[in-house]
Amino acid sequence: MQVSVENTSALERRMTVGVPVERIETEVNKRLQQTARRAKVPGFRPGKVPMSVIRQRYEDAARQEALSDLIQSTFYEAVVEQKLNPAGAPAVEPKSFEKGKDLEYVATFEVFPEFQVTGFESIAIERLQAEVVDADLDNMLEILRKQNTRFEAVERAAEDGDQLNIDFEGKIDGEVFAGGSAKATQLVLGSGRMIPGFEDALVGAKAGEARVINPTFPADYQNLDLAGKTAEFNVTVNSVSAPQLPELNEEFFALFGIKESGLEGFRAEVRKNMERELRQAITSKVKNQVMDGLLAANPIEVPKALLTNEVNRLRVQAVQQFGGNIKPEQLPAELFEEQAKRRVVLGLIVAEVVKQFELKPNEDRVREMIKEMASAYQEPEQVVAWYYKNDQQMSEVRSVVLEEQVVDTVLQKANVTDKAVSYEEAVKPVEAPPAA
């Protein structure tokens, strides 16, 4: 077998492969002999058909099959011989495909980039330091109470924060517009659910009262037919209900699956959950900084095949998440290209760090991660057992642990500064940079 390789770009390779005719004929004959053992030809007993008849009837099909298999097998033989690492399936172009002659074809494909991860010392990391104090815990208990607010009917004028049951009909220039009317809808004043001015105009209204209000749709309203226009809404208030925060009692604790441990037990459980959230938030923010630093310090070219595959994966995920009567391939590729490139580049860089530093998943950390995840459930032992019985889930956990070890490796070499902050600041999501 003869092989020659041409570099047509930084990552693209054009490989010409020549396969001797003797090897082709050997493969064709092997298939004809297999066919002869099972072929049913009128006038002959099975297995007794003359080879000349077999060749006449089946040689073309056997040759096509042999050539197809040979291209596949010799391609992989050739890339191993040439020490190439294809990043996707090749595009194959036959050059010589004639019977009785050597097979020659050209395979064009991309290879994975070869590089060393560098620039660890240039990566600046701000690692947050925080703890859950009693004031944070008290604030969280108030948040939980507000999330479970009940509304009770009152005989007074509506105030900000009250829940109104209303009927309304909206018109523009005297004409009812689509989506501008509803019956018996619940609206909490101050929630910002309606367009600016709508909720404010209902403060002070009482049950049974009818009001005419004239709010203006924002200039950037998503419905361009309504954007910037002033509407007239006829609103009838059916009822006014005031918010009632639940007491911190056994009934409230039971909503969260906590029974018979009282207020102190509930506080302890909430604190434990907050501390877990705090650890995860700090870890996530450090990891994001590490990944951003690795990207900035290691600009690499990536194979188009990998980008295309990742874009297609993101398309499928988008359809699964948002649904709708649309096929993944109908979503524009450019919507996902930036995210796909980041994922692919980071995947290559992380894999190279693993290789450079000979990292392997630390099984103690794997066990701790599973234990940590299971602690959020009421029956943690069952969750732990489920993980250890599920090979796919275990593989995913080991991948996450290995990625954490990559982060730790970078932190040992990067420029890390610790910053003391409050719990609220530590768990606050990082705001995305404004679009250019």
Buried (B, 14 or more C-beta within 10 A) or exposed (E): BEBEBEEEEEBBBBBBBBBEBEBBBEBBBEBBEEBBEEBEBEEEEEEEBEEEBBBEBBBEEBBEBBBEEBBEEBBEBBBEEEEBEBBBEBEBEEEEEEEEEBBBBBBBBBBBBEEEBEBBEEBEBEBBEBEBEEEBBEBBBEEBBEEEBEBEEBEEBBBEBBBBBBBBBBBBEEEEBEEBBEEEBEBBBEEEEBBEBBBBBBBEBEBEBEBEBEBBBEEEBEEEEBEEBEBBBBBBBBBBBBBEEBEBEBEBBEEEEBEEEBEEEBBBBBBEBBBBBBEEBBEEBBBEBBBBBBBEBBEBEBBEBBBBBBBBBBBBEBBEEEEEEEEBEEBEBEEBBEEBBBBBBBEBBBBBBBEEEEBEBBEEBBBEBBBEBBEEEEEBEEBBEBBEEEEEEBEEBBEBBBBBBBBBBBBEEBEBEEEEBBBEEBBEEEEEEEEE
